[in-house]
Amino acid sequence: MTLPITLTDDVFWIGVNDRETHLFESLMPIPEGVSYNAYLINDEKVALIDTVKIDYNDALIENIKSIIGERTVDYLIINHIEPDHSGSIGAILNAFPDMIIVGNSKTANFLKGFYSKTENVLIIKENDVLELGQHRLKFFMTPMLHWPETMMTYEETKHILFSGDAFGGFGALNGGVFDDEVDFSFYEDEMLRYYANIVGKYSNMVQKALSKLQALDVKAIAATHGVVWRKNPQYVIDLYDRWSSYQAEDGVVIVYGSMYGNTKKTADVIARAFANKGMKKIRVYDAARTHISYLISEIWRYKAVVIGSSTYNGSLFPPIEQLISKMENSALQNKILGVFGSYSWSGESVKMLKQSGESGKLTLAEPIVQWMFAPDEEVNIQADMLATNIVNLLKE
Ligand code: FEO
C-alpha cells in the first residue's frame, strides 16, 4: 500500500498483505488473505514493533526505509515470535546490524531456538519502560495469547496498545487500515474465526490480560493482523471479553456428517423444527464440505450446537471426529449440545457424540436421536423433541 500510513504523527503502520498463502499455519483457508502488521516509531530512537512473514522481507525493509531514510532501526520489539511475525528478523538484522532485539525471557529462549540469536538482546519484564525520546514504551506480559512468550507493548504518550495477535483477524487490508475506514462486518467474522481457532483455547488467559488492560487508557489498538482500532478500541475489547467468557448469540449450528443422506435428512428435519419454534439464526453445515475452522467459528458464535454423524467403520464419520476433537481441544464451554445420527449395524457414532457431550463442559440436550437405516416418522418426532428441548434450554 502507499505509505506513509500514520497512526499518529511519528507512529506508522508498515505491514504487508498476504494474498498468496492458501492455508494459514498450513491449516486454515484464508481466501481473503491476511495482513502481517508491523509498526514503526520514528523518534530519537527508532523502534520497529514486530516484523512480518519471511516471504515479505523486502517489502518490510522498503517500508521501513521509506520512513526513516538512511537512519537505522535501534530497537526491534518482539511482542510475539511466531514466524509470521518474526520471519524477517534475519533480513532486518542484515539491514540494521546494530539493532537491539527487545523481548522477555521466554522470547529470548525462542529467539535462540529459532534464529540462533543471543547477542544484542535486551530482556525486559512486566512494567519495564523503554524510552525512545518523545515516546515511552511499557511492557505487559500476556502469556498464552497464544504462545508462552506473548506480551503487549503500550505506548504511553499516544496511548497505543501494540497487542500482538490479540484483537487480530484474517482478511488482508484492502485499502482501509483503520476501523473507521472499513466495512467491519467482514472483518468481525474473520476476527471471530481467528479467535475461535487460534486464541480461544486460552480464553482464561484472555480474561487475565483484559483485567490487566483495564488500568490502561487505550486510545488505539494495533494488532499483528487485521484492522487497527483508533475510533472505537473499546468495541473490540468488548468483543474479546464476550468471546473469552463464552457469551454467545441466540442461535443454533447444526453440523452433520452423512455418507448417503440419511443423517442429513434428519439434520434438515431438526433445522425445520427450530424454524417452526421461531428461531431465526439456524446454520446448517455439511462437515465434509465446510472447513473445520469455519465450523468452530460458528459454534463459538452461537449458544447451541447440534451434531449428527453416521457410524463409519465403527466410529464417527471422519470430519465429525475431527470436529469433536477440535471442540474438546478448544475447551468449549457454556453451550447446549444435541446429538443425532444413523447407523446400519453397530451404531457407535451417537454413543461417542454422547460421551463427548457428557465429558465436556457442555449441556447435553435430550433426547439422543439415533436410528438404524433410514429415518422414519418416529425419528422425526424425536428430532422435533430435541429442537423443542434446546429452545427451552435457551430460554433458561
Ligand atoms: Fe500471527 Fe500467532 O502468529
Residues whose N, C-alpha, C, O or C-beta is under 5 A from the ligand:
A	BS01	FEO	E82 D84 D165
